[in-house]
């Protein structure tokens, strides 16, 4: 049987980025936390942490973290039926794409989290690769573009986000005077969210261009829009996020008809308890009510 105090120490070290801070959270000394991790590794016969160059869980450690999260959710359900058990706050680790976090996520889950006493540990990950976090056991749920559930998990379709190639009118006149041409793509600065972001490449491929192009890297959804508004480049921006600047004309679509639609799916472990199921129901209901009814916004 697993000693859950050891798993709690492992989760605290990963969530807080170190042994000292984990000790403060758990009310233990740094040495005591380190000893618990060593005891866990002796019990397993393999390491659960990689300490250099960056502190992170090993594959075995990630599986233990995922198990610990699921046990915490199930224990929360148990506390409802056995009042004698102490009540505490549940923390849920979720992988989510930055654009959803910057636009609709808070409005949808805010009231639920407050009412349920739920704390979120949000891991920002591109929608194309976020599911790997869940597969590795790093998160209990994930919002991503994959429709294929992993073993032991469930998948619910939430909707889709529409991305548009946007820039300032001045930028478009300067860099795309003759419209979207291979020459313009090869010389016009684009804005790319990060190394895993393929939206820009998909847009250009849809326009028939597969070559190299200059680009800014900006791993911030809000910063991405600000770079575009400053005329530094053009990029694929969610229509829901840019609606204000589209309405006042400060951003325009440089290639009408070449928008991209990205589906979003909510993945969660099948046996994670009633709380995660209620969060799923909240997401489904709120998305349907708030966003799908609006024609120009799919989420």
Secondary structure, DSSP 8 states (H G I E B T S, - for coil): ---HHHHHHHHHHHHHTSHHHHHHHHT--HHHHHHHHHHHHHHHTS-SEE-SSS-EE-HHHHHHHHHHHHHHHHHHHHHHH-TTS----EEEEEEE-HHHHHTTHHHHHHHHHHHHTEEEEEEE--TTTTHHHHHTTS-SEEEES-----TTEEEEEEEEEEEEEEE-HHHHHHH-TTSS-HHHHHHS-EEE--TT--HHHHHHHHTT--S---EEE---HHHHHHHHHTTS-BEEEEHHHHHHHHHTTSSEESSTT--EEEEEEEEEETTS-HHHHHHHHHHHHHHIIIIIT-TT---
